[in-house]
Amino acid sequence: MNSRWMQSGTFAALLTFLLVGSLQAELTMPALFTDHMVLQRDMPIFIWGSSDKGAEVNVTLGDQKVTVTANDNGKWKAELKPLPAGGPHQVVVRSGDAEKVITDVLVGEVWVCSGQSNMQWDVNASNDADLERLTANFPKIRLISVPQVGTQEAQESFNGKWELCTPDTVGSFSGVGYFFGRQIYQTLDVPVGLIDNAWGGSSAEAWVERDVLKNSGKFNELMARWEQTEATYNHEQAVAQYKENLKAWEEKAKQAKADGKPEPGGKPSPPRNPLTNQHRPANLYQGVLNPIIGYGIRGVIWYQGESNAGRAYQYRDLFPLMIQNWRDRWGQGDFPFYWVQLADFLQERSEPGDSAWAELREAQTMTLDRLPNTGQAVIIDLGEAEDIHPRNKQDVAKRLARLALANEYGYKIVSQSPRYKSMSVEGNAIVIEMDTYGSQLDSFDTRALQGFTIAGADKKFVNAKAELIGSNKVRVSSPEVKEPVAVRYAWGDNPVANLQNAQALPATPFRTDDWDGTTKNNK
């Protein structure tokens, strides 16, 4: 190298640039902490990220300033005092020479919107999407979505950012999530932040930490099957085989075209990698939930269960385990967790029979008694026989919002569907008593009650006559059953049932018996 060049100002400037660059402090923060974010009001505020090992990090929010030190892995977490609803605020984070400024920060109510496709189902695909977009001018409602990443490796951030709710942004956001958030905003008149991390088709076990599933001892068969898949599946081989099969099919198709024959069937489809999908245990816990755990929230709304219907008895333990796992890791106590019970789906049946979907609804209802601060929105009247994704997401969201407004925000409104309480045999009839939670029983469409079946000791259910008795009881009978022992209501995939309360909230499907169901042995 030319010595005169080395002694020149050019070399000195370059050396200075390299030295300064190497000393520049690192400062990164998850996507949750971006402009327009909403922080949960009236709770400690946690902000975190990464910097250099041992670096001092200063976090300023309004007149609060907190200084923390990055640990040996460069991780840091700052806790700030609770704030009331309001804003906009500015968050400034500094570490050495690095600085991040987050603007237009509001403080209000934050809800997580999670589950499978019926929660993922967006505004664009919901009823009256054009009208909904036209009126979606709510700059104090903020939206953020977590991309779908299925992995066993804990993700710390994601590719996303907070956006204001506008006609241009709302269309691709969760329909149930948006309609729920809009009701909360319009009722409380405070900012609302909505975090959507739903993944269509996802199984509940994918939302639970792997060790939690294994240590419970109740899912050994499920975990063994997945361990076998993990040990034997080779995606590269599967792709190679697919390409080989596709090439063979294309040759047949080419020959068929030359011969003037129709294209052959059985065109191969590309393989889906089970190791990165939305069913593998813990994949979604690590991929789409972990990046938001610890962010201050009011609670969770959840719509899932279709993918677990074939294992409904297992769901009795799996669903409450999942909720408890989330609560334990969030470190925010028993935050509210409200879910949507499965809608009516598939063909109506004129005669009583077994139903995996009915058993899954039962498992969901059982969770109300397993965990505190939970709630269930019953939508047995809102489904569509031939579409697993009913488009009326507005009424689904309203029923979830009733739960939140009554339980979390103190509004004196009826929020719960009528639910089975007890039964008594009176001659050749059974009288059902229902909890009506401040309302009274009613029927929809016709005065005659529909959806009840009755059985004797032989366990053979038949369609029954049912009539209202007072405000909270139903008498059920059938001339075919002289000595009844059990009653079921709305027990089927797509039952014709019309019991509700005065607020038109449908009665919760139920059965009085505990006879073995069709999914009991499905692990």
C-alpha positions, 0 to 999 in steps of 0.5 A: 500500500502506498505509504503516502496514502496511508499518511493522508487524511483520507486514510485517517478519515476512513479509520475514524469511520471504522472505529466509530462504526464499531463503537456505535451502540446496538439498539433494537426493539420488537415490532410492537414498539412502533409509531401509533402503538397503544399501551394498556391503561392503568397497568404497569407499562413494559418496554423491552429490546436489545442493546450491547451487553451491559449497556445502559438504556434510558427509556422516557415516556412523558415525564417518566424516565427509567434507566436499565442495564442490558444483561449478558445477552444484551436483553433489557426491559423497562417498567414504567408507571401506569398511565390513564387513557389518553395521548398522544405521547412520545417514547424515546429510547437511548443507548449510547449513541443510538436512539429510537423515537416512537411517536403518536403513542396512545394509552387505552384498552388493548385486546389480543384477537386469536384463534383459527380461521374464523378469527383470521377472517377479515372485514373484506370477507364479512357481511356488508364489507363495503359499508363497513369500510366506508365508516371505518374512520377511527384514528384512535383504534389501532391495528397490528397483525402478526405474520404466520410463522410456525416454529419451535424456536421462540420468536422475539419480533415479527414483520409488522407495525401499528396502523390507524384504523381507516377505510384503507387499512381495516379491510384486511384485519380480523372481522371479529377483532375489528367489530369487537374493538369498535364496540369497545371504543364507541362505548368507552370513548378511549383508544383501543389497540387490537393485536391479531395473531390468528392462524386459519386451521390451527389446532389448540396444541400448537398454541401451548408450550411443548413442555407444558403439554408433555408434563401434563401427562394427558397428551402422551399419544398426541406427543408420541405421534408428533415425535414420530413425525419429527423423527422421520419426515424429510421435507426435501425428499417430499419435495423431490418426490413431488417434482418427480410425480408432477413431471410424470403427470405432465407427460401424461397430460401432454400425451392426452392432449396430443391424443385429443383426450381430456387431461388426466386427474390426480395432478400432484399437489406440493407437500406441506411441511408438518414441521412448520405448520399450524398443528405441530405442538408449540409451533404457534406459541413460539412463532406468533404468540411469544413475540407479544407475551408480556405486552400490557393487555386487557385480555384475549378474545378467541375463536377456535375449536373446529380443528380439534372437534374430532378430539373433543374429549381431549379438548376438555383438558387441552383448552383450559391448559392452553389458557393457563399457559398463556396467563402464567407466561404473561405474568399479568394474572388471570386476565379475561379470556373470552371465546366463541363457541362453535357455530352450527355447521353441516347438514341439519338432521331430523333425528337425534344422533352423535356429534363431534361438534356438539362434544366440542361445544360441551368441552368449551362450556366446561372450561367456564367452570375450570378457570376464573374470568372466562366467558363464552359467546354462544352463536349456535344461531349464526352458522351456515350449513355449507360454510364453515366461515359464517360471514356474520362477524358483527353479531359474533363480535357484539356477543364477545363485547357484551362479556367484556363490557359487563365483566371488565368495564362494569356496564349493567347489561345482560352478557351471558347466554342461558345455561343449564343448571339442573333437572328433575323428573316429574312423572313422564317429563323432565323439568330443566332449570336454566341460569338466566343471568338477569334475564328470562327465557324466550323463544325465537321465531315460534312459540313452540320450543325446538331442539330438545330430545329426551331418552330413557335408561336405554339411552335412545334419544327421541325428539321431544315436546318442550314448553316454557314454565315461568321465566327459567324452566322448560318442561320436556317430554315425549309419549315415546319415553315413559320413564325419562332419565336424560335431556339434550338440547341443540345437540348436533352439528347443525341443530334446529333450536330456538331457546334464547333469552329476552336479549336474543342470546341463544341458550347454551347447548347442553346435555344432562347425561354423561354417557360416552361420546363419539370422540371419547377415545380419540387422542 
